[in-house]
Amino acid sequence: MPKFLMPNTPLLLICAIAFLSLVGCSTMKKDDKGAGISQGEMSDIDKRAKAYGSGGGDGSGISPLNDPKAGRLAKRVIYFDYDSSSLHPDDQATVEAHAGYLAQHPQVRVILEGHTDERGSREYNLALGEHRASSVRKQFMALGANGNQIQSTSMGEERPADDGHDEAAYSRNRRVEIHYQQL
């Protein structure tokens, strides 16, 4: 009688282990609602949750920075009036939300990119872009963010959001963009 058919060999046990190993290697996990999430999507969610230290509060593990429903944290652009670096009062809630997030997550860093429209000299626009970024930086710090978390830079007129040459385009180009980074 061959060895694999001997009564002492737990053939059934070996088959069961092999079967369970194959079943355990499934590429799909179920989330809490039973919907399928691919292994790649799950690892992306896990990475974001670990990167930002806490989830969005809904048990999803997604950072509120990556949640399009996150309200003010989803807004990453602050707009300015012509030739101004003063914040609009209607942007205050957005600035407060980002400053609060930074204060609660000291491992997170931001780069504030100041931008201008095409009017003015290159040197003037670089300086104005820096003043705009600095204005947002000062507000973040006044609201509890650590200065070491915030880097500001100016792009001047070099990276327009809108290539047009009218007031509507100019108004979209006068901005500070908030870019989050993880160390």
N, C-alpha and C positions, 0 to 999 in steps of 0.2 A: 504494500500500500504506500503511495507517495506521501511524503512528510506533510504537505499542505492539507491532506485529507485525514490526517491522524486525529483521533478524538481528543488528544491532549492539546492540539493547536486551536487556539480560540479564533478560528476563521471568521466567525460572525463578528467578533469584537474588532478584528482588523478591518473588516468591511465597514463596520459602523464608524470607526475612527476616520477612515478615508472619506466616507460620505459626509460626515460632519465637517471635515476640513474643507471640502469643496463648497459646502453650503455657507460656511463661515467666511469665505472669500468673496462674497457678493460685492458688487460695485455700488450698490445702493443702500442708503440708510433712510430710515423714516424719521421725519421731524415730528414734533408733538401733535401736529394735525393729521399725520398719516401721509403727507405728500412726499414724493420721492425727491431726495437731494443727492446729487452725484457726489462721489468721494472728493472730487476736485473742488466742488462748491463748498463742501463741508470743511475742507482744510483751509480755504480762503476765509470762511467765516471764523474758524478757530484762530487763524493768524490775526485777523482784525481785532477780535475780542482780546487776545493776549496783548496786542500792540497798544491798545488804548486802555487796558486795565479794567474796563468795566463795559458792560453791554448797554444797550439802549434803554434798559429798564423794563422791557417787555419780555425778557427771558430769551430773546433771540440771539444774544451774544454779538449783535452788530453794533458797532460804535455809533453814537448819534451823529458823528461827523460823516458817516457813510450812509446815513438813512435819509432819503429824500423827503421823508415826512417829519424831519427834525426841526422844522420851523426856522427860527433865526440862525441856528447853526448851519443850516443848509445854504444860507445866503453867504457868499464868499467875496462879494464885491461891494465896496462903499463908493458912492459917486459924489462928485464935488461940483460946485459952481465954477464958472469961468474965473480964472486967475485967483482962485481961493484954495486954502488948505483947511478951512473950517468945516467941521462936521455938521451935517444937517441934524436937527432935532429928531426927525423921523428915523434916522439911522442909529439912534442911541440904544434902542432895544437890541439891535443886532450886535453892536459893540459890546454891550453888557453880557450878552450870551456867550460870545467868544472869550471875553476876559474871564468870565466865570468858569468856563471850561478849562482854560489854561491854568487858572488858580487851583482847580481841583485835580489837574493832571500835570504835575511838575515834570514828567518825562517827555511831554509833548512840546515841540518847538514850532514856531511859525516864521514864515518869511512874508513880510509885507512889501509888496511891489507897488510903488507909486508910478502912475502914468499920467500923461497929459495929452491934449489934442495937439495938432500940428502947428498951431499958431505960436509965435514966439521963437526966439533963437534956440539952438540946441542947448547951449549952456543954461539959459533961463529955464527951459523945460526940464532939464535934469535936476536943477535946484528945486523947482516947484514940485516935481514928482517926489523928491526926498522930503520936502516939507509936508506933503500929504501923508506919506508913509509914517513920518515922525509924529504927526498929529494923531494918527490911529494908535501908534505905539504908546504915546503918552497916556491916552485914554485907557488902553489895556492895563497899563501899570497902575494908574490911579484907581482902577477897579479890582486890583488884587493880583494881576499876573506879574510874574517875576521878569525883570528886564533881561535876564539871561535866556529866557525862552523865546525872545523876540529879536529878529533881525529885520532891519528895514533897508530897502534899496530903491533906487530910482531907475526906471526904464525910459523916462522922458517921453518922447513921442515915438520911440522906436518900435513899439509893439502895439499898434492900434487894434482895438477890438472891432472897429468899423473903419473901413478904408474910405468912406465917403468924405465929402468936403462941404457938409452943411451942418447946421446947428444940431440936428438929431444925431449925426455921427459924432460930432465933437462932444456932445453930452455923454455918450457911451464911452468915450476915450478918457475922460477926466475921472480917474478912479484909483482906488487902492484894491489890489487883489490879495486875498488872504490864502496862503499856501501852507498847509500843515505838513509837518515832517515828524518822523519817529526816529529817535536815536537808538 
